[in-house]
């Protein structure tokens, strides 16, 4: 199976709160932010990112298109889309990322 070329190439459409909603995995979020899925997991473990509100039947965390697009814009504004960026994330990035990920889909 070929890996997707863009983060939003293979959304998972799920029925959530009465609406069909596109969801994406940690792998998709990593691709969108130019990071490996393991790096996203580490960012969650360190408290830089929080877990979103939705999990699938296998227990995988799911992110909405709106959440990922907002995180991309935030990362662009804060200058952390470059995967070589290894410094700590700004307080603004952490604060806003939490706000974005805690939004109800």
HUNOR-V803430 format. One record per run of one state. SS is the DSSP state (helix for helix, strand for strand, loop for the rest). FROM is the first residue (numbers start at 0). TO is the last residue. If there is no record, write none. Layout:
# HUNOR-V803430
ss:SS from:FROM to:TO
ss:SS from:FROM to:TO
This chain:
# HUNOR-V803430
ss:loop from:0 to:10
ss:strand from:11 to:15
ss:loop from:16 to:17
ss:strand from:18 to:23
ss:loop from:24 to:24
ss:helix from:25 to:31
ss:loop from:32 to:35
ss:helix from:36 to:44
ss:loop from:45 to:52
ss:strand from:53 to:54
ss:loop from:55 to:59
ss:strand from:60 to:63
ss:helix from:64 to:77
ss:loop from:78 to:89
ss:helix from:90 to:100
ss:loop from:101 to:104
